[in-house]
Amino acid sequence: MKLIGMLDSPYVRRVAVSLQLLELPFEHQSLSVFRGFAEFERINPVVKAPTLVADDGTVLMDSTLILQYAQALARPRTLLPATPQALAHELRLTGLALAAIEKSVQLVYERGLRPAEKQHEPWITRVTGQWLAALGQIEAELAATPLPCTADTMRQSGLTIAVGWEFMRQTLPQDLPAARFPQLAALSAAAEALPAFQAAPHGDGTVRRLG
């Protein structure tokens, strides 16, 4: 398999870390959807990161859908709990994490790509409110029930929360009120110390092979 996209994308990094924890071998090509548009287009005409090229040549996109495929390949190894109640809680946390990531990406694009005179402050205020609301919900959940954070116990929710937090810390430091979210910060710090995270650090590098 081949994973296409840069690790400064939380969606690409989410897949890269998950594939390692699922013990699925893959090759990583760090390719920008901006600077490498033409090359990316030859692999996936939609130019969407992450893109996964399966061993049979099938091209997949969207991190959640890619991870559904990865879970099927990795069975019985899994990053999801088995019981319906535990799975519902897991999916709730993952959904909150993905919502926070989506809103933070919108803020990064609004601030980084749109000219200042064309930025719409009511929209920024709305997105910021949604972003902080999602982080607040996660913080409350973690305070009530801390998530396991070792290479053998980490689930998809903790992984996605940690990857998202690091993305926000790197890209929105002036907007992220980190002191309001100590549980999130602690989970992310613990996750970033794990080999699978260290092998796929946020940035423009490529995934290092574990072992």
C-alpha positions as CSV (number, residue, x, y, z in Angstrom):
1,M,0.0,0.0,0.0
2,K,1.0,3.6,-0.5
3,L,-0.2,6.6,1.5
4,I,-0.1,9.9,-0.3
5,G,-0.1,13.2,1.5
6,M,1.8,15.4,3.9
7,L,2.0,14.7,7.6
8,D,1.2,18.4,8.4
9,S,-2.4,17.3,7.5
10,P,-4.1,15.8,10.6
11,Y,-6.1,13.5,8.3
12,V,-2.9,12.1,6.6
13,R,-1.2,11.8,9.9
14,R,-4.2,10.1,11.5
15,V,-4.0,7.4,8.8
16,A,-0.2,7.0,9.1
17,V,-0.3,6.5,12.8
18,S,-3.3,4.1,12.6
19,L,-1.6,2.0,9.9
20,Q,1.4,1.6,12.2
21,L,-0.6,0.7,15.2
22,L,-2.6,-1.8,13.1
23,E,0.8,-3.3,12.0
24,L,0.0,-2.8,8.3
25,P,3.1,-2.2,6.1
26,F,2.9,0.8,3.8
27,E,5.0,3.3,1.8
28,H,4.5,7.0,2.4
29,Q,4.9,9.7,-0.2
30,S,4.9,13.2,1.2
31,L,3.1,15.1,-1.5
32,S,1.5,18.5,-1.2
33,V,-2.0,19.1,-2.7
34,F,-0.7,22.7,-3.4
35,R,2.9,22.5,-4.5
36,G,2.6,19.0,-5.9
37,F,-0.8,19.4,-7.5
38,A,0.1,18.0,-11.0
39,E,1.9,15.0,-9.6
40,F,-0.9,14.3,-7.1
41,E,-3.5,14.6,-9.9
42,R,-1.8,11.8,-11.8
43,I,-2.3,9.5,-8.7
44,N,-5.8,10.8,-7.8
45,P,-7.5,13.2,-10.2
46,V,-9.6,14.6,-7.2
47,V,-6.3,15.6,-5.5
48,K,-7.5,14.8,-2.0
49,A,-5.2,14.0,0.9
50,P,-5.0,11.5,2.3
51,T,-5.1,9.2,-0.7
52,L,-4.3,5.5,-0.3
53,V,-3.3,3.3,-3.2
54,A,-4.2,-0.3,-2.3
55,D,-2.0,-3.3,-3.3
56,D,-4.4,-4.0,-6.2
57,G,-4.2,-0.4,-7.4
58,T,-7.6,0.7,-6.0
59,V,-7.4,4.4,-5.0
60,L,-9.1,5.3,-1.8
61,M,-9.6,8.7,-0.1
62,D,-11.1,10.2,3.0
63,S,-9.3,9.2,6.2
64,T,-12.3,7.6,7.8
65,L,-13.0,5.4,4.8
66,I,-9.4,4.5,4.4
67,L,-9.3,3.4,8.0
68,Q,-12.4,1.2,7.5
69,Y,-10.4,-0.6,4.8
70,A,-7.4,-0.8,7.0
71,Q,-9.4,-2.3,9.9
72,A,-10.7,-5.0,7.5
73,L,-7.1,-5.8,6.4
74,A,-5.8,-5.9,10.0
75,R,-8.4,-8.2,11.5
76,P,-8.4,-9.4,14.3
77,R,-6.2,-6.5,15.3
78,T,-8.4,-3.4,15.8
79,L,-8.4,0.2,17.1
80,L,-12.1,-0.1,17.9
81,P,-13.9,-1.7,20.9
82,A,-16.2,-4.7,20.2
83,T,-19.3,-4.0,22.3
84,P,-22.0,-1.6,21.0
85,Q,-22.0,0.6,24.1
86,A,-18.2,1.0,24.1
87,L,-18.2,1.5,20.3
88,A,-20.9,4.3,20.6
89,H,-18.7,6.1,23.1
90,E,-15.7,5.6,20.9
91,L,-17.5,7.0,17.8
92,R,-18.8,10.0,19.8
93,L,-15.3,10.9,20.8
94,T,-13.9,10.4,17.4
95,G,-16.7,12.5,15.9
96,L,-15.9,15.3,18.3
97,A,-12.3,15.1,17.4
98,L,-13.0,15.2,13.7
99,A,-15.3,18.1,14.2
100,A,-12.6,20.0,16.0
101,I,-10.1,19.2,13.3
102,E,-12.5,20.3,10.6
103,K,-13.1,23.6,12.2
104,S,-9.4,24.2,12.9
105,V,-8.6,23.5,9.3
106,Q,-11.2,26.0,8.2
107,L,-9.6,28.6,10.4
108,V,-6.1,27.8,9.0
109,Y,-7.4,28.2,5.5
110,E,-9.4,31.3,6.2
111,R,-6.4,33.0,7.8
112,G,-3.7,31.6,5.6
113,L,-5.2,31.5,2.1
114,R,-7.8,34.2,2.0
115,P,-6.6,37.9,1.7
116,A,-7.2,39.8,4.9
117,E,-9.6,42.2,3.3
118,K,-11.8,39.3,2.2
119,Q,-11.9,37.5,5.6
120,H,-15.4,37.4,7.0
121,E,-15.3,38.0,10.8
122,P,-18.8,36.7,11.6
123,W,-17.8,33.4,9.8
124,I,-14.5,33.2,11.7
125,T,-16.4,33.9,15.0
126,R,-18.9,31.1,14.2
127,V,-16.2,28.5,13.3
128,T,-14.1,29.4,16.3
129,G,-17.1,28.9,18.5
130,Q,-17.8,25.4,17.0
131,W,-14.1,24.5,17.3
132,L,-13.9,25.4,21.0
133,A,-17.2,23.8,21.7
134,A,-15.9,20.5,20.3
135,L,-12.7,20.8,22.3
136,G,-14.8,21.5,25.4
137,Q,-16.9,18.4,24.9
138,I,-13.8,16.3,24.5
139,E,-12.2,17.8,27.6
140,A,-15.2,17.0,29.7
141,E,-15.3,13.4,28.4
142,L,-11.6,12.9,29.2
143,A,-12.0,14.4,32.7
144,A,-14.8,11.9,33.3
145,T,-13.2,8.9,31.7
146,P,-9.5,9.1,30.8
147,L,-8.5,7.2,27.6
148,P,-5.7,4.6,27.6
149,C,-2.6,5.8,25.8
150,T,-0.1,3.0,25.2
151,A,0.9,1.3,21.9
152,D,-1.2,-1.7,23.0
153,T,-4.3,0.1,24.3
154,M,-4.8,3.2,22.2
155,R,-8.0,3.4,20.3
156,Q,-9.0,5.4,17.3
157,S,-10.6,8.2,19.4
158,G,-7.5,8.9,21.5
159,L,-5.3,8.7,18.3
160,T,-7.5,11.2,16.5
161,I,-7.8,13.5,19.4
162,A,-4.0,13.5,19.9
163,V,-3.2,14.1,16.2
164,G,-5.8,16.9,16.0
165,W,-4.4,18.6,19.1
166,E,-0.9,18.6,17.8
167,F,-2.1,20.0,14.5
168,M,-3.9,22.9,16.3
169,R,-0.9,23.5,18.6
170,Q,1.3,23.8,15.5
171,T,-1.0,25.9,13.3
172,L,-3.2,28.0,15.6
173,P,-1.0,28.6,18.7
174,Q,-2.3,32.2,19.0
175,D,-5.9,31.0,19.0
176,L,-5.7,27.8,21.0
177,P,-6.4,28.4,24.7
178,A,-4.4,25.4,25.8
179,A,-4.8,26.2,29.5
180,R,-8.5,25.5,29.2
181,F,-7.9,21.9,28.0
182,P,-5.4,20.2,30.3
183,Q,-6.8,16.7,29.7
184,L,-6.4,17.2,25.9
185,A,-2.9,18.5,26.3
186,A,-1.9,15.6,28.6
187,L,-3.3,13.0,26.3
188,S,-1.5,14.5,23.3
189,A,1.8,14.7,25.1
190,A,1.6,11.1,26.1
191,A,0.6,10.0,22.6
192,E,3.4,12.0,20.9
193,A,5.9,10.0,23.0
194,L,4.8,6.7,21.4
195,P,6.9,5.2,18.7
196,A,4.1,5.3,16.1
197,F,3.6,9.0,16.6
198,Q,7.3,9.8,16.6
199,A,7.8,7.8,13.4
200,A,5.2,10.1,11.7
201,P,5.8,13.6,13.2
202,H,3.7,16.6,12.2
203,G,5.4,18.3,9.3
204,D,6.7,17.7,5.7
205,G,8.7,14.6,6.4
206,T,8.0,11.0,5.6
207,V,7.0,8.1,7.9
208,R,10.0,6.3,9.3
209,R,9.8,2.5,9.5
210,L,9.3,1.1,13.0
211,G,11.7,-1.5,14.2
